[in-house]
Amino acid sequence: PDVESQGFPNIPVDWDDAVTLPTIFSSLIATNRTGVWGVETNRMYRLDWSPRGGVWELFVGPRYLNVDDSYTVEAIARNTNPSYYQNPLGDSYWYTDAQNNILAGQFGGRWSFQRDRWQVSVETRLFAGANFQNVQQEGGFGTLNDTVVPPQTGAVGANTIPRRDDVINMQLPASFRSQVNLVEFSPGMEMRFNLKYQVFRSVYLQLGYTAMYAENIARASKMVQYTLPGMGINSDNNKEGLFMNGVNFGVVINR
């Protein structure tokens, strides 16, 4: 009933009293992690001619690339009133993980030039294939939200505890789990610039720079659907571009 209008018929939802619920957390930690690994096998063809010196090589073959992107949010609230938990979303968490499994074909080329024991090389790869995406989500809202608003008693305004909509009382606390599987076409390219030092006849120490870009990658934070009580996965937001670059080092044998 509308407590401001005594004697009038009951109103299912008193929208004119609606206010923005305070969402106050004493601690909120959001973490985004991305892991990438892959394997490739190439058939290489070394050209017999080199118009500007050095060695030219072409290669083609299959490639597998795994991009694992996860997004976690942990929100802890401070209970300032033991008789009534004032933050409906207090003590909530949600975890979303997007696995991208790209099976692709690729081709590319490399140019290398060696003087004494030092070798410089530049290579590029173009790849494209099917991206089998597996997106999972789990979490919970309002794990401490197990108290209800005490009923209004006595004269209007006698109870000063804030009123909460009955829908919120019925929906929280809540736990949820979702999963979707999608398939997208993912093209991409990679560039490598390497400097090698020949230690033995077929063994090199290598230091270089690698940059890679791929299309239609599922990113976890972009696919979260913020709805109560069960959130969900936005399947239409699985086509992000991914750019990575960094320094690489290692040992090269028989190349």
C-alpha positions in Angstrom: 0.0 0.0 0.0 0.9 3.6 -0.5 1.8 4.7 3.0 1.6 8.3 2.0 -2.1 8.0 1.0 -4.0 6.1 3.8 -7.3 4.7 2.9 -6.6 4.5 -0.9 -6.5 1.1 -2.7 -3.3 -0.9 -2.6 -0.7 -0.1 -5.4 1.3 -3.1 -6.6 4.5 -1.0 -7.2 4.7 2.5 -5.8 6.9 4.0 -8.6 6.5 7.6 -7.4 8.6 6.6 -4.3 11.3 5.0 -6.4 14.9 6.2 -5.6 18.3 5.2 -6.9 19.6 2.4 -4.7 23.0 3.2 -3.1 25.7 0.8 -4.3 28.6 1.5 -1.9 31.5 -1.0 -1.6 34.3 -0.8 0.9 36.4 -2.8 -1.5 36.1 -3.5 -5.2 38.7 -5.4 -7.2 38.5 -5.8 -11.0 41.0 -8.1 -12.7 41.5 -8.7 -16.4 43.9 -11.4 -17.5 44.9 -12.5 -21.0 47.0 -15.5 -21.9 48.1 -16.5 -25.4 49.9 -19.5 -26.7 50.1 -21.4 -30.0 51.8 -23.8 -32.2 52.5 -23.8 -36.0 54.0 -26.1 -38.6 55.4 -24.7 -41.8 56.7 -26.0 -45.1 59.5 -23.7 -46.1 60.9 -22.8 -49.6 64.2 -21.0 -49.9 64.6 -19.0 -53.0 67.7 -19.3 -55.2 67.9 -15.6 -56.0 68.3 -12.5 -53.9 68.3 -9.2 -55.8 69.5 -7.2 -52.8 71.5 -9.7 -50.9 70.6 -11.9 -48.0 68.3 -15.0 -48.1 64.6 -15.0 -49.0 62.3 -17.7 -47.8 58.6 -18.4 -48.2 56.5 -20.7 -46.0 53.0 -22.1 -45.6 51.2 -24.4 -43.1 48.6 -24.8 -40.4 48.5 -22.8 -37.1 46.7 -23.1 -33.8 46.3 -20.0 -31.6 44.7 -20.0 -28.1 43.6 -16.7 -26.5 42.2 -17.1 -23.0 40.7 -13.8 -21.6 39.2 -13.6 -18.2 37.5 -10.8 -16.2 36.8 -11.0 -12.5 35.1 -8.5 -10.1 35.0 -8.9 -6.3 32.9 -6.3 -4.5 32.8 -6.3 -0.7 30.4 -4.1 1.2 30.5 -2.8 4.8 27.4 -3.6 6.8 26.6 -0.4 8.7 23.3 -1.7 10.1 23.1 -5.3 11.5 19.3 -5.3 11.4 19.1 -4.3 7.8 21.7 -4.8 5.1 21.7 -1.4 3.4 23.5 -2.4 0.1 21.3 -4.9 -1.9 24.4 -5.8 -4.0 26.8 -6.2 -1.1 29.3 -9.0 -1.2 29.0 -9.8 -4.9 31.3 -11.4 -7.4 31.2 -12.3 -11.1 33.8 -14.2 -13.2 33.7 -14.4 -17.0 36.1 -16.4 -19.1 36.4 -16.3 -22.9 38.4 -19.1 -24.6 39.3 -18.5 -28.3 40.6 -21.5 -30.2 41.7 -20.5 -33.6 42.4 -23.2 -36.2 43.9 -21.4 -39.2 46.0 -21.7 -42.3 48.9 -19.3 -42.8 51.5 -18.2 -45.3 54.4 -15.8 -45.0 57.9 -14.9 -45.8 61.3 -14.1 -44.2 64.3 -12.1 -45.3 67.6 -12.6 -43.4 71.1 -11.3 -43.8 74.2 -12.5 -42.0 77.7 -11.0 -41.6 80.2 -12.9 -39.6 78.3 -14.3 -36.6 75.5 -11.7 -36.6 72.3 -12.2 -38.5 69.3 -9.8 -38.9 65.9 -11.1 -40.1 62.5 -9.7 -40.8 59.4 -12.0 -41.3 55.7 -11.7 -41.6 52.7 -14.1 -41.4 49.2 -13.8 -42.6 46.6 -16.2 -41.2 42.9 -16.8 -41.2 40.6 -19.5 -39.9 37.7 -20.6 -37.7 37.6 -19.3 -34.1 35.8 -21.7 -31.8 34.8 -19.6 -28.8 33.7 -20.9 -25.4 32.5 -18.3 -23.0 31.6 -19.2 -19.4 30.3 -17.0 -16.6 29.5 -17.6 -12.9 29.0 -15.5 -9.8 26.6 -14.3 -7.1 24.9 -11.2 -6.0 24.1 -10.0 -2.5 25.4 -13.0 -0.6 24.8 -11.2 2.7 21.4 -9.9 1.5 19.4 -12.3 3.7 17.3 -9.9 5.6 14.0 -8.3 4.6 12.7 -4.8 5.2 10.7 -4.7 8.5 7.1 -4.0 7.9 5.7 -0.5 8.4 3.9 -0.2 11.8 2.2 2.7 13.6 1.9 6.2 12.2 3.3 7.2 8.8 7.0 7.7 9.1 7.3 5.9 12.5 9.7 3.4 10.9 12.7 5.2 9.5 14.4 2.1 8.0 14.5 2.6 4.2 11.9 0.6 2.2 13.1 -1.8 -0.5 11.1 -2.9 -3.5 9.6 -6.4 -3.1 11.1 -7.4 -6.4 14.6 -6.9 -4.9 13.7 -8.9 -1.9 12.6 -11.9 -4.0 15.6 -11.8 -6.4 18.5 -11.4 -4.0 20.6 -13.1 -2.9 21.2 -15.0 -6.2 23.8 -17.1 -7.8 24.1 -17.7 -11.6 26.0 -19.7 -14.2 26.0 -19.3 -18.0 27.8 -20.7 -21.0 27.7 -20.1 -24.8 29.6 -21.5 -27.7 30.2 -19.5 -30.8 32.1 -19.7 -34.1 33.7 -16.7 -35.9 36.0 -16.1 -38.8 39.3 -14.7 -37.4 41.9 -13.2 -39.8 45.2 -11.8 -38.5 48.8 -11.0 -39.2 52.2 -11.1 -37.4 55.5 -9.3 -37.8 58.8 -10.3 -36.3 62.2 -8.5 -36.2 65.0 -10.6 -34.9 68.7 -10.2 -34.2 70.7 -13.5 -33.9 74.2 -14.4 -32.8 75.7 -17.6 -34.0 77.1 -19.6 -31.1 77.7 -22.9 -33.0 77.2 -24.0 -36.6 73.4 -24.6 -36.2 72.7 -22.8 -32.9 71.8 -19.1 -32.6 70.9 -16.9 -29.6 68.0 -14.6 -30.6 66.6 -11.3 -29.4 63.7 -9.6 -31.2 60.4 -7.8 -31.3 57.1 -9.4 -32.2 53.7 -7.7 -33.0 50.4 -9.5 -33.8 46.9 -8.4 -34.6 43.8 -10.7 -34.8 40.1 -9.9 -35.6 36.9 -11.3 -34.1 38.3 -12.2 -30.7 36.0 -12.7 -27.7 37.0 -10.5 -24.7 35.5 -11.4 -21.4 34.8 -7.8 -20.0 33.0 -6.8 -23.2 30.6 -9.8 -23.0 29.2 -9.2 -19.6 25.4 -8.4 -19.6 24.6 -6.4 -16.5 21.1 -7.4 -15.6 19.6 -8.7 -12.3 19.4 -11.2 -10.9 21.4 -13.5 -13.1 23.5 -11.2 -15.3 24.4 -13.2 -18.5 26.6 -13.2 -21.6 26.2 -10.8 -24.5 26.8 -13.0 -27.5 26.8 -10.1 -29.9 29.9 -8.6 -28.4 32.4 -11.3 -29.4 34.1 -9.5 -32.3 36.9 -7.5 -30.7 40.2 -6.7 -32.3 43.3 -7.9 -30.4 46.8 -6.3 -30.7 49.8 -7.7 -28.9 53.5 -6.8 -29.0 56.6 -7.4 -27.0 60.2 -8.5 -26.8 61.1 -12.1 -27.4 64.3 -14.0 -26.8 65.4 -17.6 -27.1 67.6 -20.2 -28.9 67.2 -21.1 -32.5 68.4 -24.5 -33.8 68.8 -25.5 -37.5 67.3 -22.6 -39.2 
